[in-house]
Amino acid sequence: MAFFTTQRKETGSYNTKRTKPCRSRRKGKIYNEKTKNGKLTVWGAYERVILAIQNARKWADSTCRAYDSVFYHYIAEIYNDIEYASLTEETAEQIWSSKIDIFEGSDAQDQRARSIFVSFVEQACRAGLSLMRFRDTVPFVIPEDLSQLTTEQLLEVRRAADRCQWRPKSLTIEAEIKIYNELIKRASTQGECIALLVMLLLGCRTSEAAGLSFGNIRKMADGLYSIERREVEEQSSRTVKTGSKTASGYRLLPLLPQFYELLEERKRIVQEYMEKNGYTDLDINDMPLACQGTNLLTRCTAKEMNRIFKDICIDAGVEEGFFFEAEAMMAIDKEAGAEYENVVVAYILRHQAATELVATDASRAAISVLMGHKIEDPNVKAFDYANADGQRELLHILMQRPLYRYICGATDMEQITLEKGQSAVCGGSARLVAQEEEEFDLYIDTLEPYDTMQIQLEGDIRLMKKDARKTTALPYQRPSGLSMVNAVTQVVTEAEENVRAGKLADKPVMIAQCDDPLSELLNIDDLHIDWKPQITNGDGDLSENSSEGVQMAVCEDALIAVLPSGVLKEVPKKEFVYNWTKRARRDEKIFADKTMDSIKAIWPFSQSADKIVISREGTAWYLLAEVSAEEFLQADEWEECRGTLAAGGLMIPCEKDADSLICGAQNGDLVRLPAEKLCAWQGRQQIVRIGEAPLAAACFCMATDDILLISEKGQALRTHVSDLYRRVDIGGGLTKGMRMKTGTDDRLRCCLVYQPKRSLTAISQQRKLLVLRVDGEEKAQLRAQGHVGEGVCLVHVEGSDGVADVLYADQAVLLLSDSGYAQCRDVSVLREKGRRAKGIEGMKRGQIIRAVCAKVK
């Protein structure tokens, strides 16, 4: 340990910037500010930077005066008349050690003076008074205001933050076990360890753990106890206040029996102390769960918790550089800083809990309840779990964490038997129980990336070729209720053996090693695990199906996404896993960037055809086929056109043989424009005069075609194009067309050319997928009703659901959602249904905003 240890953070909360320093009553000796040859002494340098120190450290007035007194009585005396610029870390340590008697044996006063001296040296270095700076493994203190840093320091902070993004965030199980054991060992003499145990076991924030009192313990049922998270410590003030970052921050968390017994024993000790010392006016329920050292009635602070935890981490093998990197990351990423309260101990322990929770069978809502996050599911509230059954459910989830299994000694391997409807296993052995000709979807997760797994088939079981998938869903996405019992058991058993042997693992061995499971649970599935399956028969011989790969599909057109901010961005060209089964599988992210989690609209951008962009008000721009997607997105001449698309405009590909353009408003009003008048032009042009409703759909067609007008509620009207009056020129108004059902908020959604010999695929906003029967036979075809009418029910949609898109697709269709996910489905294997039918689940996430044809590779 370094003689002078670098302080890691501002230690106060005084936010008013001072214009003059706070000084103590300096009585007695007067120190020289300069040496005989005119150089600054240590005292002189201190007088130059005292104001900057107090502003940077955010000390209260009383603290400033107390620390100034320490500097005056001890530090100035130790380095009296010594030139400050001549000091090095070595000479400073030697001089300090030679005059250690000045503290008269008080280690506390010695440590306090060293801490103040370090703050002074850091600020003096920033002021350019010396190059001396104390370094353990931390380059410098990261201030809250990054503008105080030099260019080189800011660059180092950004590099450290970047390293933190790539470093595995979770502790090794060995380190976690060692930290737990050390916390239990020190709890009797260092009360801060109780708060650290709360954070490690329950994933609480620092202020939440420090704010707990004995009165927060609740009995839910015989043998079942919980802790109520109601108050938080107020900015390290040793006082508590009622408060929470989210509505679900107020929550009940189940206690492990072993931890409850520890808290009860601690409560007994505090009660005896209060009775012995006459604290009869105090209520045991108000006493802190975690105290300052051995001061049983004094609540600990986040700073004291950090100090204890850092010492324990060093003993457990956690790299000290990780603290600086985590601090740098939180300084750069303000959202992460707010989530972890800008405290490294919270970053490590709270993140550890979240990382392990996503590897359980828990729903996202249950994890949000445990972590005190906002619950996205409107049907789930935190108080749903505030009863005995709810607490048992949460305890069941927590019991799947490796640390809990270690504490409870649950390290025996077991075999999992899969009954009908279950479809996942992780580690250990699994036995499938199947009836004749019964099918299972089996997902198998590995412990490490690129593991080789062996799947053994016995009897008449046959593995279908496409089941040998190269990626697996993460555990919390599995449709079954199976936990990671075997996988975690194996990890914990090995870790326990390593701890006994004095070994430490090089890296974590958990499935979910993700950047930030706390704030981005929805995006964790980006971190899929690749594995190499080896499939053998009952004799152990390799099956020929082992090398069978997964088919991929791609959208041949470019895709342009409209983000909520109004920015247009091209979707990266990528291959999507081709789902040839009859059920929805794992969705894939459209963008690799995790911040792209919300999309307003997506438009196909054909590179082989001219296109027209039409605003909701009827103005239009013409794009030649030569204009690439990149040019459209970047060139200044298309800026206004891009704004139109971002504001809800339409992008329609031009058909070579088309003689008409049909435009429809939301209320069903129509207009047929002459295609020959829509030749290339520059700038914008008014092609339609709208009425009381904005434009909603358009398509190019021929006079001999029929078109389908489809509403959001699934109504469809077939009409002959020739029945619509063809305007002589562009710029005309709309006339009556499809009627929306009275008493509804229905509106026009799609307009396309009717092709009775092809099956029509319809997709609803709430992810329902439906393939309609081919209307080849005359009696099955939709009857043309002219251009005015309500039409017939084409697709049955329920409640708030509505049609998202309708298209003709022969095989593969790519579904795209507003949450930035996609899934490629094979529509040829789906059972075709008649009109007025309900759809099946098309994908898993978000609301569908677009469907496009895809080509299987």
Secondary structure, DSSP 8 states (H G I E B T S, - for coil): --SS----S------S--SS-------S----SB-TTS-BBHHHHHHHHHHHHHHHHT--HHHHHHHHHHIIIIIHHHTTT-BGGG--HHHHHHHHHHTGGGGTT-HHHHHHHHHHHHHHHHHHHHTTS-S----SS--S---SSGGGS-HHHHHHHHHHHHHHHHS--S--HHHHHHHHHHHHHHTTT-THHHHHHHHHHH---HHHHHT-BGGGEEEEETTEEEEEE-EEE-TTSS-EEE--SSGGGSEEEE--HHHHHHHHHHHHHHHHHHHHTT-TTS-GGGSBSSEETTEEEEE--HHHHHHHHHHHHHHHT--THHHHHHHHHHHH-HHHHHHTTT-HHHHHHHHHHHHHHTTSS--HHHHHHHHT-----TT--GGGGSSHHHHHHHHHHHTTSHHHHHHHT-----EEEE-TT--EEESSEEEE---TT-----EEE-SSTT-EEEEE--TT----GGG--SEE--GGG-SS----HHHHHHHHHHHHHHHHTT---SS---S---S-TTT-GGGGGGS-EE-EEEEE-TTS-B-GGGG----EEE-SSEEEEE-TTS-EEE-----EEEE-SSS----EESSSSTT----SEEEEE-SSS-EEEE-TTSEEEEE-TTS-HHHHHH-GGGHHHHHHHHTT-EEEE--TT--EEEEEETTS-EEEEEGGG----SS-EE--B--SS-EEEEEEE-TT-EEEEEETTSEEEEEEGGGS-B-SSSS-B-B--B---TTS---EEEEEE--TTS-EEEEETTSEEEEB----SGGGS----TTSB--EE-B---TT--EEEEEE-SSEEEEEETTSEEEEEEGGGS--B-TTB--EE--SSS-EEEEEEEEE-
